[in-house]
Amino acid sequence: MSKKKSTDLENGSIGKLLVTLAVPSIIAQIVNLLYNIVDRIFIGRMPNGDLAMAGIGIITPIVLLVTAFSALVGFGGSPRVAIKMGQKDNDGAEEILGNSFSLVIIIGLILTVIFYIFKEPIVMAFGASENTAQYAIDYLSIYLIGTVFVQVAVGMNPYINTQGFTTIGMITVAIGAGLNIILDPILIFGFNMGVKGAICNSNFTIGIGNICT
């Protein structure tokens, strides 16, 4: 596995290890919430912001579903990696990690194709009106382009934590969220991109976070 300095998971008190590993992970989860919070703060200040917010709210179940698939791989595979590392079977751990990475990519591509083909009927089935449907479709169409980025970000982060690199996981999330806060008003208002600017920015900053990882 990685040669970078990580938390020593074999020695030391359990209480200290728990704090060392848990605190950065908790901070990363809180910071990760900023993507949606910041988007909605700025979108709500757009002309017709109430309609745009309603449209985005309609696709929230899709966003949660995409995240759930990535969490399935991340939280399902990372404990097996931890077990292999504990057994000093680094080759086995790397094999699981490689298979998991391939799986999140495949799942991301499948979800992208399915939701993109059926995006309009899905949006209408979730309760979109004539006034909100276009906002939902615009947001969903661009979000789907970044589905693979989301899969990698959410699905692979547990493997970083499993190796003891919780601070690195926290920093990569913070970098993406920080860029998101800076670029959101520029794209939404400066370039007059509206809802499309918000989700383009989210995809971009999540991708940057992946690269930093």
N, C-alpha and C positions, 0 to 999 in steps of 0.2 A: 504494500500500500504506500501511501505518500511518505516521503522522507522529511517533510517539513516538521518543525517542532509542534507538538500537540500536547494536550493534557495527558499525563501519565495515568491511565485507567487501571493499572495493576497495583499501584502502591498508594499509600495515604489513607486518611480516614474517609469513610463513606459520606459523612456529613459535608466535609470540605469539597469532595468531588461533586456532590449533588449541587452545591451552591455554584461551583465553578462551571458546571455544565448547564445548569438550569437557567441561571440569570441571563446569559447571552441569548439563549433560545427564546426566553420569554420576551426579552426586548425586541428580538427579531420579529416575533409574531405581532407585537404591538405596532412596530414600525411598518410592517407589511400592510396593516389596515389603512395606512395613510394613502395608499394608492386610490382606494375607493372614496375615502373621506375627502381628499383634496380635489379629486375630479368633481365630486358633487358640490363642493363649495363654489367652485368657479362656474360650473355648468348652471347652477341655480341663479347666477347673476347675469346669465345671458338673456337677451330678449326672448320671450316665450320659454324662459327657464323652467317654469312649472310643467309645461308639456314635455320638455326635454328630460326632466327628472322622472316624469311618469314613464316615458319610453324606456329609459335606462333601467328603471325598476322592474319592468316587464321581463327583461332578459336576465335578471339576477339568478333565477333557477338554473339557467344554462351555464353561467359562470361558476356556480357552485358545483354543478355536475362535472365540469371539466376539472375543477380543483379536486373533486372527490376521486376521480380516476387516477390523478397523479399521486394523491395521498395513499391510495391503495398500493401502488408500487413502492412508494417511499417508506411508508410505515410497515409494509409487509415484508420488504426485502432487507431493510437496514438491520433489524434484529438478527437475521441470519448472517449478515456480514459480521456483526459483533461476535456472534458465536464462533464463526470461523477464525476471527482474529484472536479470540480467547484460546482457541485450540492451536494457535500458531500456524494455521493453514492459510497463509496469505494468498496462495494461488487460488484456493477455493473462494476466498473473499473477493478477489479481483474478478473471478468468473461470474459470481453473483452480481457484482457491481456492473460489469459489462452487459450482462443479460438485462438487468434492470434499466440501464440507460437505453438500450435498444428498444425495450418494451415501451418506455414513456414516449419515445419518438414515434413508434408505430401507432400507439393509442392516439397521440396528438394528431397524426395525419388522418387517421380514420374519423375521429371526431370532427376535424375540420371539414372533410368532404361531406359527411352526413349532414351536419348542421348548415353548411353552406347551400347544399342542394335544397333543403327543406326549410330554409330560414323564414321565408314569408308565411307559409302556413303555420309554422311553429309560433311565430310572433303573434299571429292573429288568434291562435288557439289559447295563448296565454292571456288573452284579454285586451290586446291593443285596439285602440279606436283609430278612426281615420286621422285624427289629429296627432296621435302619438306613435303610430306605426312606423312612419318614416324615420323618426329619431331612433327607435329601437332597431330598425333594420340597418341604418347607417352605423350605429355603434357595434352591432353584432357582426356585420360584414368585416369590419376592420379588426375587431377582437379575434375573430377566427383566424386571421392571418398570423396572429401571434400565439395561437394555441400551443404550438410546439415549445415556444419560449416559456409559457406558463407551466407546461408539463415538466420541463427540465428544471425550472426554478423551484417548484413545489415538490416534485418527485425526487430530486437528487439532493436537496438540502439535508434531509435526514441522514444521508450517507456521510456528509461532511461532519455532522455532529457525532455520528457513530465512531468516527476515527479520532474524536477528541478536539476537532477544530471548530468548536462552537463560536469562538470569537470571529473567525473568518466568515462563517455563515452569517453572523450578525452584521458584519461590515459590508458584505456584498448586498444584503437586503437594504441597508442604510444608504448605500451609494445610489441604488436605483430609486429609492423613495425620495432622496434629496434632489436628484435630478428631476424627478417628476414634479416636485413642488416648484422648482425654478422654471421649468419649461411649459407647464400647464397654461399659465396666463399668456405667455408669449404666443403659443399656438392657437389657443381658443380665441383670444381677443386681438393680439398683435397681427396674426395672419388671417384672422376672421374665419377660422376653420370650424369653430363651434364644437359640437359633439365629436366630430371626426378628429379634431385636433387633440381632444382629451384622450381618446383611445389610441391614436397614433403615438402619442407621447408615452402612454403606459406600455405599449408594446416595445417601444424603443428602449425605455429605461429598464424594463425587465430583461431585455436582450443584453444591455450593458452589464447588468448584474451577473448574468450568466457568464459573460466573457471574463469578468473580474474573478469569478470563481475558478 
